[in-house]
Amino acid sequence: MHRFLALAVVLGLAAPASAMEIDVRLMDLTEGPWTLGTEGESCQLTLGDEPVEGGRHLDGGGECRGINPALDQATKWRIDVPHELVLMDDAGKVLAKMNYDEAKSMFTGISATGAPLVLSESE
């Protein structure tokens, strides 16, 4: 019985950690200035390298409120699973999710209004 209980505890503790692995290697490669755009509008974001609770520091979220009003509150970012970038507020609420398109070297997603969203490296 003790073996079964010990196994259940180990498996129970391991499952949540593997469900949301932060991809630090890809985060390191993703830091720097980016342009977020949709339907002719764009804004500048900086994916920072400073660790904060639940991710890394983000600059420029307020500049992107025209693209998505919720991004006015965006203060941090992270990559949860390989190739999925998440923008969050101070409380950790997810405001936007975008997937990395290797063929185009950019992140793509859908804005709150349903418009296509593109995050590409600034030059």
C-alpha positions in Angstrom: 0.0 0.0 0.0 2.8 2.4 0.9 4.5 1.8 -2.5 1.2 2.6 -4.3 0.7 5.8 -2.3 4.4 6.8 -2.9 4.0 6.2 -6.6 0.7 8.1 -6.8 2.3 11.1 -5.0 5.4 11.1 -7.3 3.2 10.9 -10.4 0.8 13.5 -9.1 3.6 16.0 -8.4 5.3 15.3 -11.7 2.3 15.8 -14.0 1.6 19.5 -13.4 5.3 20.4 -13.9 5.5 18.6 -17.3 2.2 20.1 -18.5 3.6 23.6 -18.6 7.4 23.6 -19.2 8.9 27.1 -19.8 11.2 26.9 -22.8 14.1 29.0 -21.5 16.4 28.2 -24.4 13.9 29.6 -26.9 13.2 32.6 -24.6 16.9 33.4 -24.6 16.9 33.4 -28.4 13.7 35.5 -28.6 14.7 38.5 -26.4 14.9 41.9 -28.0 12.8 44.3 -30.1 9.8 43.0 -32.0 7.0 44.5 -34.0 3.4 43.4 -33.3 1.0 44.0 -36.2 -2.5 43.4 -37.5 -4.5 44.8 -40.3 -2.2 47.7 -41.1 -1.6 48.7 -37.5 1.7 48.0 -35.6 3.5 48.7 -32.4 6.9 48.0 -30.8 7.4 45.5 -28.0 10.7 44.6 -26.3 10.9 41.0 -25.0 13.2 41.6 -22.0 15.7 39.3 -20.4 14.9 40.3 -16.8 13.2 37.5 -14.9 9.9 38.3 -13.2 7.5 36.1 -11.5 6.1 33.7 -14.1 8.2 34.9 -17.0 10.4 37.8 -18.2 9.8 41.6 -18.3 8.0 43.0 -21.3 8.2 46.7 -22.5 5.7 48.4 -24.8 2.4 46.6 -24.0 0.7 50.0 -23.6 1.8 51.0 -27.1 -0.2 48.0 -28.5 -3.6 48.9 -27.0 -4.8 49.9 -30.5 -4.2 46.4 -31.8 -5.7 44.7 -28.7 -6.9 46.8 -25.7 -6.0 44.0 -23.3 -2.3 44.5 -24.2 -2.4 47.8 -22.4 -1.8 45.7 -19.3 0.9 43.4 -20.8 4.0 43.5 -18.6 5.6 40.0 -19.0 6.1 37.2 -21.4 7.2 33.6 -21.6 7.3 30.6 -23.9 5.3 27.8 -22.2 5.6 25.0 -24.7 8.0 24.9 -27.6 7.1 27.7 -30.0 4.1 29.2 -28.0 4.7 32.8 -26.8 2.4 34.1 -24.1 1.9 37.8 -23.1 0.6 38.3 -19.6 -0.3 41.0 -17.1 1.2 41.5 -13.6 -1.2 39.0 -12.1 -0.2 36.3 -14.7 -3.4 36.5 -16.7 -2.8 35.5 -20.3 -3.6 38.3 -22.7 -2.4 36.8 -25.9 -0.9 33.6 -27.3 1.0 33.2 -30.5 2.7 30.3 -32.1 6.1 30.4 -33.8 6.1 29.8 -37.6 9.6 28.5 -38.4 9.1 29.0 -42.1 8.4 32.7 -41.7 10.6 33.3 -38.6 7.7 35.0 -36.7 5.0 34.4 -34.2 1.4 34.4 -35.4 -2.0 34.4 -33.6 -5.4 35.9 -33.4 -6.2 39.3 -31.8 -9.1 39.8 -29.4 -11.2 41.1 -32.4 -10.4 37.9 -34.4 -7.9 39.6 -36.8 -4.6 37.9 -37.6 -1.8 38.9 -35.3 1.9 38.8 -36.3 5.0 39.3 -34.1 8.2 39.7 -36.1 11.7 40.8 -35.1 12.4 44.5 -35.5 15.4 45.4 -37.6 
